Amino acid sequence: MSCIAGINLPILRGAYDHDLAPNERSPEWGCAFEPLWAFRYLAMCKNLGFGAVRIWLCENSEGIATDGRGRLVGPMPELLESIRVLQEGARRLKLQLYWTLLDGNAWRRNGDELTGRVFGDQGEARRFGELVAAPIAATLDPKITFALEALNEPESLSSEVHGDDGLPWKTIAGSIDAIRAALHEAIPGVPVTAGSQAIFLPGLLESLDAGAPVDAVDLHVYHPDGGLPPREDLPVDIGDLPLWAGECGLSHRGDPERSEVLIHYLYNARDLGYLAAFLWKLEGDEHLVRRQQVPNARDGTVGFLLTPLGGGVQHLLATDWDGD
């Protein structure tokens, strides 16, 4: 069967939590978004041969306006405008976009209290869904929206990972479900996910009596040889839920010079019936491209340079990959 080859573009130009909009947590940083750079990133994804791009939106509370006392107001206008720019680029390049709202890792790592409140209180989750998630979804073009991820790696908030300092899976799953309801109303037909490692699927999928709080299963996998688990080997029966891999990366044992390891993910995803596989990630010295000054450019122009890994991926997608 056909399988979409996707790429992760979580952060533009290294500006975590302020690449698309300002962040009330660090207002002095401003916003690093530039439309031309956004288009250049998407064009590079297309040039490499990918059909879909995964982008983070509100990591560490980026682009979310509050009333100054922590109460949610809505998405910042800058965030909505950045989304429109990215969509216009994707539309012209015939790319699909997979949008991630919040990042579970930011709660403990960055002290992101907003994310903790949203997934620790279903009332707050409903407010987030109504005031933030729904207006974002209403901005999206369903024709080029692959999916919406309510929360990246929900296990990073859980008591399964953090013991008594974490949140119960039932609370996290209930909050995801509340946000999903708001997204379904705002953009019907677009699946809602919460990407996770396979070992944490029982907590995510089986905590609610009403069933799974997601419309598809998104696995995050870091395997030394690009291996993916078959549907029947997952630690929980996912029934007929669509299955894809939202992060496919080299583990600490992987060799960054072996581009075929990342390509293994694509072949394995196709052979195992995954709908898509998103390689981790576009930019970085150990990834597919890196930014550097263009040689002999007097104005200091910065461009993209393919790494050996990126060149290998581009060649294999162009010559040996017959997915979408």
ChimeraX attribute file (.defattr): number of C-alpha atoms within 10 A of each C-alpha:
attribute: neighborCount
match mode: 1-to-1
recipient: residues
	/A:1	11
	/A:2	15
	/A:3	23
	/A:4	21
	/A:5	26
	/A:6	30
	/A:7	28
	/A:8	23
	/A:9	21
	/A:10	22
	/A:11	20
	/A:12	21
	/A:13	18
	/A:14	12
	/A:15	14
	/A:16	16
	/A:17	25
	/A:18	28
	/A:19	27
	/A:20	29
	/A:21	25
	/A:22	25
	/A:23	23
	/A:24	18
	/A:25	15
	/A:26	11
	/A:27	10
	/A:28	9
	/A:29	14
	/A:30	14
	/A:31	19
	/A:32	17
	/A:33	19
	/A:34	14
	/A:35	15
	/A:36	10
	/A:37	14
	/A:38	19
	/A:39	19
	/A:40	14
	/A:41	20
	/A:42	22
	/A:43	18
	/A:44	15
	/A:45	25
	/A:46	20
	/A:47	13
	/A:48	23
	/A:49	20
	/A:50	25
	/A:51	23
	/A:52	27
	/A:53	27
	/A:54	26
	/A:55	21
	/A:56	24
	/A:57	28
	/A:58	27
	/A:59	27
	/A:60	27
	/A:61	24
	/A:62	26
	/A:63	26
	/A:64	26
	/A:65	20
	/A:66	15
	/A:67	9
	/A:68	9
	/A:69	6
	/A:70	11
	/A:71	13
	/A:72	19
	/A:73	16
	/A:74	21
	/A:75	23
	/A:76	18
	/A:77	14
	/A:78	16
	/A:79	23
	/A:80	21
	/A:81	15
	/A:82	19
	/A:83	20
	/A:84	16
	/A:85	17
	/A:86	19
	/A:87	23
	/A:88	15
	/A:89	20
	/A:90	24
	/A:91	15
	/A:92	11
	/A:93	16
	/A:94	14
	/A:95	22
	/A:96	23
	/A:97	26
	/A:98	23
	/A:99	25
	/A:100	23
	/A:101	22
	/A:102	26
	/A:103	25
	/A:104	24
	/A:105	20
	/A:106	21
	/A:107	20
	/A:108	16
	/A:109	10
	/A:110	10
	/A:111	13
	/A:112	18
	/A:113	14
	/A:114	21
	/A:115	25
	/A:116	19
	/A:117	17
	/A:118	22
	/A:119	29
	/A:120	23
	/A:121	16
	/A:122	20
	/A:123	15
	/A:124	21
	/A:125	26
	/A:126	23
	/A:127	21
	/A:128	27
	/A:129	27
	/A:130	22
	/A:131	18
	/A:132	25
	/A:133	25
	/A:134	23
	/A:135	18
	/A:136	23
	/A:137	23
	/A:138	14
	/A:139	15
	/A:140	19
	/A:141	16
	/A:142	16
	/A:143	10
	/A:144	17
	/A:145	21
	/A:146	19
	/A:147	20
	/A:148	25
	/A:149	28
	/A:150	27
	/A:151	27
	/A:152	23
	/A:153	21
	/A:154	25
	/A:155	27
	/A:156	20
	/A:157	26
	/A:158	25
	/A:159	14
	/A:160	16
	/A:161	13
	/A:162	13
	/A:163	11
	/A:164	10
	/A:165	12
	/A:166	17
	/A:167	22
	/A:168	19
	/A:169	25
	/A:170	18
	/A:171	17
	/A:172	28
	/A:173	26
	/A:174	24
	/A:175	27
	/A:176	28
	/A:177	26
	/A:178	23
	/A:179	29
	/A:180	26
	/A:181	18
	/A:182	23
	/A:183	26
	/A:184	15
	/A:185	13
	/A:186	20
	/A:187	20
	/A:188	12
	/A:189	12
	/A:190	17
	/A:191	19
	/A:192	28
	/A:193	25
	/A:194	28
	/A:195	27
	/A:196	23
	/A:197	16
	/A:198	19
	/A:199	13
	/A:200	19
	/A:201	22
	/A:202	16
	/A:203	20
	/A:204	27
	/A:205	20
	/A:206	18
	/A:207	19
	/A:208	17
	/A:209	8
	/A:210	9
	/A:211	12
	/A:212	22
	/A:213	24
	/A:214	21
	/A:215	20
	/A:216	21
	/A:217	26
	/A:218	28
	/A:219	26
	/A:220	23
	/A:221	23
	/A:222	21
	/A:223	18
	/A:224	15
	/A:225	19
	/A:226	22
	/A:227	18
	/A:228	24
	/A:229	14
	/A:230	14
	/A:231	17
	/A:232	11
	/A:233	10
	/A:234	13
	/A:235	13
	/A:236	16
	/A:237	14
	/A:238	18
	/A:239	8
	/A:240	10
	/A:241	12
	/A:242	16
	/A:243	21
	/A:244	23
	/A:245	24
	/A:246	28
	/A:247	24
	/A:248	27
	/A:249	23
	/A:250	24
	/A:251	14
	/A:252	10
	/A:253	10
	/A:254	16
	/A:255	15
	/A:256	19
	/A:257	14
	/A:258	15
	/A:259	21
	/A:260	17
	/A:261	21
	/A:262	26
	/A:263	24
	/A:264	16
	/A:265	27
	/A:266	29
	/A:267	21
	/A:268	18
	/A:269	28
	/A:270	21
	/A:271	13
	/A:272	18
	/A:273	16
	/A:274	24
	/A:275	18
	/A:276	26
	/A:277	30
	/A:278	29
	/A:279	28
	/A:280	23
	/A:281	22
	/A:282	24
	/A:283	24
	/A:284	13
	/A:285	15
	/A:286	17
	/A:287	21
	/A:288	27
	/A:289	23
	/A:290	17
	/A:291	14
	/A:292	12
	/A:293	14
	/A:294	14
	/A:295	10
	/A:296	8
	/A:297	9
	/A:298	8
	/A:299	8
	/A:300	11
	/A:301	11
	/A:302	12
	/A:303	14
	/A:304	16
	/A:305	17
	/A:306	20
	/A:307	19
	/A:308	18
	/A:309	21
	/A:310	21
	/A:311	16
	/A:312	20
	/A:313	24
	/A:314	22
	/A:315	14
	/A:316	16
	/A:317	18
	/A:318	14
	/A:319	9
	/A:320	10
	/A:321	18
	/A:322	14
	/A:323	16
	/A:324	13
